[in-house]
Amino acid sequence: MRRNFYFIIIAFLITFAVICCFFVFRKDKINQRYSLENSSKKTFSLPALQASIVRKSNLQEAKKGYTQKIIRPSIIKAVYLTSWAAGRKDYVDYVISLAKDTEINAVVIDIKDYSGYVGYITDVEEVKKYNAQEGRIRDVKSLIKKLHKNGIYTIARIVVFQDPVLARARPDLAVASKTKISGLKKLNSLFSSTTWSVDTLWTDKKGLSWVDPASLEVWGYNIAIAKDAALEGFDEINFDYVRFPSDGDLGDMIFPVWNTSTSKREVIKHFFGYLHKELQNQVISVDLFGLSCTREDDLGIGQRIEDTFGYFDYVCPMVYPSHYENGFLGYQEPAKYPYEVVKYSLERALVRLKQYKRPEEKDTKIRPWIQDFSLGGVPYGIQEVKKEIQAVHDSLGDDFFGFMLWSPSNVYTKEALQKRDNSFNLLWF
């Protein structure tokens, strides 16, 4: 009995020593992650960040097989395709058919969507390193050439801060859960710090992870993807989810870089400036919540429409009537009033743009997203989409530069669109 007792004690001590060594090793790697204790001490200083920028995306301008761009139409009317749809001949031919028969002359294609995956095989080092690419679009150059041949302007959409793939690969850059970290901290109470890992990731109500909007590494990662897409031949780069999370347990979030000493609005505005600086010779656009047209605050997510002016060629408020809360403009169901909701929102946005205008800055134009989908029990068909389009025309007047239609199914209400003027001629650089 005594011998067995000693054996158990020795086994326990050996096991304990192995565990200690493991955590000491992890602690040695702490430079790759952020501890809970240190995260609250981090500050966000724009000059310091700019001084530390490492441009990892210096791709060769003479990239093999570079696709020539099409001249930008003065008025852009686009539909949206997922990367999965863009990889299918039937969907691409469908968009080409729409462009031949209707006023549509552009397409927005996901190149990094809500999943965090880049939809084609890319040359970006970090994307390959994090295994963050899928060959959904097998030959992106050929796709762009085909679209250009048919007079279609191509826009690459990048979902920025909602990025589950990057969050899992680099949890030290991701939004973490206070609850999960607290639980691990109790479990590891013998040790001085609790590192962030895939087990501590915060998720929104859809179960998706986010990365820190104040992280310079995250900024550089998305810029590298944008530059690669431009070199592939996309005519414009569109940035979406350029904001802090808006749903889920927001009180449970903790950030590795950002803290409350800098407002969310300042963080996002700094990022807008960074995009402008890094992509000076590229047409760029940004998507905003529709409410940014009418609200003066940052909506709790860092978005204020004035902060986009002068930085982007186009600001694209998502004025989907179904996304406005009950009571907006006195309507209990705003989705039933597509013309009124879209017109009022864009009129307010245009007033704010004209009040801001700076001759020395980029001439930002308003080009909204409108909905071609049903939500919340209010069906959208020919009349509803027509009313939205008319509202865009009526509200913007001489400042009308187009619109973009969003349909999750990637199928569009053709009858709501004007028929094509066949006098259109294709021009090239």
C-alpha positions in Angstrom: 0.0 0.0 0.0 2.7 2.5 1.0 4.6 1.7 -2.2 1.5 2.4 -4.3 1.0 5.7 -2.4 4.5 6.9 -3.2 4.1 5.9 -6.8 0.9 8.0 -7.1 2.6 11.0 -5.5 5.6 10.7 -7.9 3.2 10.4 -10.9 1.3 13.5 -9.8 4.5 15.5 -9.4 5.8 14.5 -12.9 2.4 15.4 -14.5 2.4 18.8 -12.7 6.0 19.5 -13.9 5.0 18.7 -17.5 2.0 21.1 -17.3 4.2 23.8 -15.8 6.8 23.4 -18.6 4.0 23.7 -21.2 2.7 27.0 -19.8 6.2 28.4 -19.5 6.7 27.6 -23.1 3.4 29.3 -24.0 4.5 32.3 -21.9 7.7 32.5 -23.9 5.5 32.9 -27.0 3.6 35.7 -25.5 5.0 38.2 -28.0 2.7 36.7 -30.6 -0.4 37.3 -28.5 -1.9 39.8 -26.2 -2.6 39.2 -22.5 -5.9 40.2 -20.8 -3.9 42.4 -18.4 -1.9 44.2 -21.0 -4.8 44.8 -23.4 -6.3 47.6 -21.4 -2.9 49.5 -21.5 -2.6 49.6 -25.3 -3.2 53.0 -26.9 -4.1 54.0 -30.4 -1.9 56.8 -31.7 -2.2 57.5 -35.4 1.3 59.1 -35.9 2.9 56.1 -34.1 0.9 53.6 -36.2 1.8 55.4 -39.5 5.4 55.4 -38.5 5.3 51.6 -38.0 3.6 50.7 -41.2 5.3 47.9 -42.9 4.2 47.6 -46.5 4.1 43.8 -47.1 2.0 44.2 -50.2 4.6 45.5 -52.6 3.4 43.3 -55.5 5.0 43.8 -58.9 3.1 46.3 -61.0 4.1 44.3 -64.1 2.3 41.2 -62.8 2.1 38.4 -65.3 -1.1 38.4 -67.2 -2.2 41.8 -65.9 -5.8 42.5 -67.1 -6.4 45.9 -68.7 -9.2 47.9 -67.0 -12.3 49.3 -68.7 -13.0 53.0 -68.6 -15.2 53.8 -65.7 -18.8 54.6 -66.7 -20.0 58.1 -65.6 -23.1 56.3 -64.1 -22.6 52.9 -62.6 -25.5 50.5 -62.2 -24.4 47.2 -60.6 -25.7 43.9 -59.4 -24.0 41.7 -56.8 -22.5 38.2 -57.1 -21.0 36.0 -54.5 -17.6 34.5 -55.3 -19.3 31.1 -55.6 -21.7 32.5 -58.2 -18.9 34.4 -60.0 -17.1 31.0 -60.4 -20.1 29.6 -62.3 -20.5 30.1 -66.0 -24.3 30.2 -65.8 -24.3 33.1 -63.3 -21.7 35.0 -65.2 -23.7 34.6 -68.5 -26.8 35.7 -66.6 -25.1 39.0 -65.6 -23.9 39.5 -69.2 -27.4 38.9 -70.4 -28.7 41.5 -67.9 -26.1 44.0 -69.1 -27.1 43.4 -72.8 -30.8 43.8 -72.1 -31.0 46.3 -69.4 -29.4 49.4 -67.9 -27.0 47.3 -65.8 -23.3 48.0 -66.7 -21.4 46.8 -63.6 -21.0 43.8 -61.2 -19.9 43.7 -57.6 -18.1 40.4 -56.8 -17.1 39.1 -53.4 -13.4 38.5 -53.2 -13.3 38.3 -49.4 -16.7 37.6 -47.9 -18.2 37.1 -44.5 -16.4 33.8 -44.1 -13.0 35.5 -44.3 -11.9 33.4 -47.3 -10.5 35.0 -50.4 -12.5 33.6 -53.3 -9.6 32.9 -55.7 -6.0 31.7 -55.4 -4.0 34.8 -54.6 -0.3 35.8 -54.4 -0.8 37.5 -51.1 1.7 36.0 -48.7 -0.4 36.3 -45.5 -3.5 34.8 -47.2 -1.5 31.8 -48.2 0.1 31.6 -44.7 -3.2 31.6 -43.0 -4.8 29.2 -45.5 -7.4 31.9 -46.1 -8.2 31.2 -49.8 -10.5 29.0 -51.7 -10.5 28.6 -55.5 -14.2 29.4 -55.9 -13.3 31.6 -58.9 -10.9 29.3 -60.8 -9.5 31.9 -63.2 -10.2 35.4 -62.0 -8.3 37.1 -64.9 -10.3 35.3 -67.5 -13.5 36.2 -65.6 -12.6 39.9 -65.6 -11.6 39.8 -69.3 -14.9 38.2 -70.2 -16.9 40.8 -68.3 -14.8 43.6 -69.8 -15.3 42.2 -73.3 -19.1 42.6 -72.6 -18.7 46.2 -71.4 -19.2 45.4 -67.7 -17.3 47.4 -65.1 -16.0 45.1 -62.3 -16.0 45.9 -58.6 -14.2 43.7 -56.0 -15.9 43.6 -52.6 -13.9 43.0 -49.5 -15.5 42.3 -46.1 -13.0 43.9 -43.7 -13.4 43.5 -40.0 -15.8 40.5 -39.9 -13.2 37.8 -40.6 -13.5 34.4 -38.9 -10.5 33.0 -40.8 -8.1 35.7 -39.8 -9.5 35.6 -36.2 -8.8 31.9 -35.9 -5.4 32.1 -37.5 -4.5 35.2 -35.4 -6.6 35.3 -32.2 -4.1 37.9 -30.9 -5.7 40.3 -33.5 -9.3 39.2 -32.8 -12.1 40.5 -30.7 -12.3 38.3 -27.6 -14.9 37.3 -25.1 -14.5 38.6 -21.5 -16.5 35.6 -20.3 -14.4 33.1 -22.1 -11.2 34.8 -21.0 -12.4 34.9 -17.4 -13.2 31.2 -17.5 -9.7 30.4 -18.8 -8.1 32.7 -16.3 -9.8 30.8 -13.4 -8.7 27.5 -14.9 -5.1 28.8 -15.2 -5.1 30.7 -11.9 -1.6 29.4 -11.1 -0.2 31.5 -13.9 0.4 35.2 -14.3 -1.3 35.8 -17.6 -4.1 34.4 -19.8 -3.4 34.5 -23.5 -6.0 34.8 -26.2 -6.7 31.8 -28.4 -9.4 30.3 -30.6 -11.1 29.3 -27.4 -11.6 33.0 -26.3 -13.0 34.4 -29.6 -16.1 36.6 -29.3 -18.8 35.9 -31.9 -21.8 37.9 -33.1 -25.4 36.7 -33.2 -24.6 34.7 -36.4 -21.6 33.0 -34.7 -19.0 34.9 -36.7 -15.7 36.2 -35.3 -14.3 39.7 -35.8 -10.9 41.2 -35.8 -9.9 44.4 -34.1 -10.7 47.5 -36.2 -7.7 49.3 -34.6 -5.1 46.7 -35.6 -2.6 48.0 -38.1 -1.8 44.4 -39.0 -5.4 43.8 -39.9 -5.4 47.0 -42.0 -2.3 45.9 -43.9 -3.7 42.4 -44.5 -6.8 43.9 -46.2 -4.8 46.4 -48.2 -2.6 43.6 -49.5 -5.8 41.8 -50.7 -7.1 45.0 -52.3 -3.9 45.6 -54.1 -3.8 42.1 -55.4 -7.4 42.4 -56.7 -6.5 45.6 -58.5 -3.6 43.9 -60.2 -5.8 41.1 -61.2 -7.8 43.7 -63.2 -10.7 44.7 -61.0 -11.7 48.3 -61.9 -12.8 49.3 -58.3 -12.3 48.0 -54.8 -15.3 48.2 -52.5 -14.9 47.9 -48.7 -17.7 46.6 -46.5 -18.0 45.9 -42.8 -15.7 48.8 -42.1 -17.1 49.1 -38.6 -17.2 47.8 -35.1 -19.7 44.9 -34.4 -23.4 45.9 -34.1 -25.0 42.8 -32.7 -24.4 40.0 -30.3 -23.4 40.4 -26.7 -21.5 43.7 -27.2 -20.8 44.1 -23.5 -18.8 40.9 -23.6 -16.3 42.2 -26.2 -12.7 43.0 -25.4 -10.1 44.2 -27.9 -6.4 43.5 -28.2 -5.5 46.9 -29.6 -8.4 49.3 -29.3 -9.5 50.8 -26.0 -11.9 53.6 -25.0 -9.3 56.3 -25.0 -9.9 56.7 -28.7 -13.5 56.8 -30.0 -14.8 54.2 -32.4 -15.4 56.9 -34.9 -11.8 58.1 -34.8 -10.6 54.5 -35.3 -12.7 54.0 -38.4 -11.9 57.5 -39.7 -8.2 56.7 -39.4 -8.7 53.6 -41.4 -10.5 55.5 -44.1 -7.5 57.8 -44.3 -5.2 54.8 -44.5 -7.1 53.3 -47.4 -7.0 56.6 -49.2 -3.3 56.9 -48.7 -2.4 53.3 -49.7 -4.7 53.1 -52.7 -4.3 56.6 -54.2 -4.4 55.5 -57.8 -7.2 53.1 -57.4 -11.0 53.7 -57.5 -12.3 52.8 -54.1 -15.7 52.8 -52.4 -17.1 52.1 -49.0 -20.4 50.7 -47.7 -22.2 52.3 -44.7 -25.4 51.6 -42.8 -28.3 53.4 -44.3 -29.0 55.2 -41.1 -25.6 57.0 -41.5 -27.5 59.2 -44.0 -29.8 60.6 -41.3 -28.1 60.1 -38.0 -25.5 62.5 -36.6 -23.8 60.0 -34.3 -21.6 57.1 -35.3 -24.4 54.5 -34.7 -22.3 52.9 -32.0 -20.1 51.3 -34.7 -17.8 54.1 -35.7 -19.6 55.1 -39.0 -20.4 58.7 -39.7 -21.0 59.6 -43.3 -18.9 62.8 -43.2 -15.8 60.8 -42.4 -15.9 59.1 -45.8 -16.0 62.4 -47.8 -12.7 63.2 -49.5 -11.3 59.7 -49.0 -13.4 57.6 -51.4 -14.6 57.9 -54.9 -18.0 56.6 -53.9 -19.8 56.3 -50.6 -22.5 53.5 -50.7 -25.1 53.8 -48.0 -27.2 50.6 -47.8 -30.6 52.2 -47.8 -32.6 49.0 -47.7 -36.1 50.0 -46.5 -36.5 46.6 -44.7 -33.5 47.4 -42.5 -35.0 50.6 -41.0 -36.6 50.2 -37.6 -40.3 50.5 -37.1 -41.3 54.1 -36.6 -38.8 55.6 -39.1 -40.4 58.7 -40.6 -43.5 57.6 -38.7 -43.9 54.4 -40.7 -44.7 51.3 -38.7 -43.3 49.1 -41.5 -40.7 51.2 -43.5 -40.2 48.3 -45.9 -43.7 49.1 -47.3 -42.6 52.6 -48.3 -39.5 52.1 -50.5 -39.7 55.4 -52.4 -40.1 57.5 -49.3 -37.4 55.8 -47.2 -34.8 55.8 -50.0 -35.6 59.4 -51.1 -35.5 60.9 -47.6 -32.2 59.1 -46.7 -30.4 60.1 -49.8 -31.6 63.7 -49.7 -30.1 64.0 -46.2 -26.9 62.4 -47.4 -26.6 64.8 -50.3 -27.2 67.8 -48.1 -24.4 66.7 -45.8 -22.0 66.0 -48.8 -22.6 69.5 -50.2 -22.1 71.1 -46.9 -18.7 69.3 -46.5 -17.3 69.8 -50.1 -13.5 70.6 -50.1 -12.1 71.5 -53.6 -8.7 70.1 -52.7 -10.0 66.7 -51.7 -11.2 63.7 -53.7 -14.7 64.3 -55.2 -16.7 61.7 -53.3 -20.0 60.7 -55.0 -23.1 59.0 -53.5 -23.9 55.6 -55.1 -26.3 53.7 -52.8 -27.1 50.0 -52.4 -30.8 49.3 -52.8 -32.6 46.0 -52.1 -34.0 43.4 -54.5 -35.0 40.9 -51.9 -37.9 40.3 -49.5 -37.5 40.5 -45.8 -39.8 40.7 -42.7 -42.9 39.6 -44.5 -42.9 42.5 -47.0 -42.4 41.0 -50.5 -40.3 43.0 -53.0 -41.0 42.8 -56.7 -41.1 44.9 -59.8 -43.0 47.9 -58.3 -40.9 48.1 -55.1 -37.6 47.9 -56.9 -38.8 50.5 -59.5 -39.8 52.8 -56.7 -36.3 52.5 -55.1 -34.6 53.3 -58.3 -36.9 56.3 -59.0 -36.2 57.5 -55.4 -32.4 57.4 -56.1 -32.9 59.5 -59.3 -35.3 62.0 -57.6 -33.2 62.5 -54.5 -29.8 62.9 -56.1 -30.9 64.8 -59.3 -27.8 66.1 -61.1 -25.7 64.2 -58.5 -27.0 60.8 -59.6 -24.1 58.5 -60.3 -25.9 55.2 -60.2 -26.9 52.5 -57.7 -26.1 48.9 -56.8 -28.7 46.2 -56.4 -28.3 43.6 -53.6 -29.9 40.2 -53.9 -28.6 37.3 -51.7 -29.8 34.9 -54.3 -28.0 36.8 -57.1 -31.2 36.7 -59.1 -32.6 40.2 -60.0 -35.9 41.6 -61.0 -35.2 42.3 -64.7 -38.6 43.9 -65.3 -37.8 46.7 -62.8 -34.8 47.8 -64.9 -34.7 50.1 -67.9 -34.0 48.4 -71.2 -30.5 48.7 -72.6 -29.6 51.6 -75.0 -27.7 49.7 -77.6 -25.8 52.8 -78.7 -23.3 52.0 -75.8 -19.7 51.7 -77.0 -16.9 49.9 -75.2 -13.8 52.0 -74.5 -10.4 50.9 -73.2 -7.4 52.5 -71.6 
